[in-house]
Amino acid sequence: MSVARVTEVISRSDKSFDDAVAKGVKRASKTLKNLKSAWISDQSVDIKNGKIVSYQVRLKVTFVLKD
């Protein structure tokens, strides 16, 4: 039997939502071991002068705890 934990990661990119997700997963994998999945629980953009200047995602990252 395995036990998993979910933690929240917030990541930002000036390129796209996809890039923000990739950056968040990459960073989480440096600290958390046995990553299994991630899902986007929220996303938003920052706007300046009528243009999108950054994309933000809130990820729920699942990882399996060691026995």
C-alpha positions as CSV (number, residue, x, y, z in Angstrom):
1,M,0.0,0.0,0.0
2,S,1.3,3.5,-0.8
3,V,0.4,6.8,0.8
4,A,0.4,10.0,-1.3
5,R,0.4,13.6,-0.4
6,V,-0.8,16.7,-2.3
7,T,0.9,20.0,-2.0
8,E,0.2,23.3,-3.7
9,V,2.6,25.1,-6.0
10,I,2.1,28.5,-7.6
11,S,4.0,29.3,-10.7
12,R,4.2,32.3,-13.0
13,S,5.4,32.8,-16.6
14,D,5.5,35.7,-19.0
15,K,5.0,33.3,-22.0
16,S,2.0,31.1,-21.4
17,F,0.0,28.9,-19.0
18,D,1.8,25.9,-20.4
19,D,5.1,27.4,-19.6
20,A,3.9,28.3,-16.1
21,V,2.8,24.7,-15.5
22,A,6.2,23.3,-16.9
23,K,8.1,25.7,-14.6
24,G,6.0,24.7,-11.6
25,V,6.5,21.0,-12.1
26,K,10.2,21.3,-12.8
27,R,10.7,23.3,-9.6
28,A,8.6,20.9,-7.5
29,S,10.6,18.0,-8.8
30,K,13.8,19.5,-7.3
31,T,12.4,19.3,-3.8
32,L,9.7,16.6,-3.9
33,K,10.5,13.0,-4.9
34,N,8.2,10.5,-6.5
35,L,6.0,13.0,-8.3
36,K,3.0,11.3,-9.8
37,S,0.6,13.9,-11.1
38,A,-0.4,17.6,-11.1
39,W,-3.6,19.4,-11.9
40,I,-4.4,23.0,-12.3
41,S,-6.7,24.2,-9.6
42,D,-6.7,27.9,-10.7
43,Q,-5.2,30.1,-13.3
44,S,-5.1,33.9,-13.8
45,V,-3.3,36.6,-15.8
46,D,-1.9,39.9,-15.0
47,I,-2.8,42.8,-17.4
48,K,-1.0,46.0,-18.0
49,N,-2.1,48.7,-20.5
50,G,-4.6,46.2,-21.9
51,K,-2.1,43.5,-22.6
52,I,-1.4,40.2,-20.7
53,V,2.0,40.5,-19.0
54,S,2.1,37.3,-17.1
55,Y,0.3,34.0,-16.6
56,Q,-0.1,32.3,-13.2
57,V,-1.2,28.8,-12.3
58,R,-2.0,27.2,-9.0
59,L,-1.0,23.5,-9.2
60,K,-1.9,20.6,-6.9
61,V,1.0,18.2,-7.1
62,T,0.7,14.6,-5.9
63,F,3.7,12.6,-4.7
64,V,4.1,9.2,-3.1
65,L,5.7,9.1,0.4
66,K,8.5,6.7,1.0
67,D,7.7,3.7,3.2
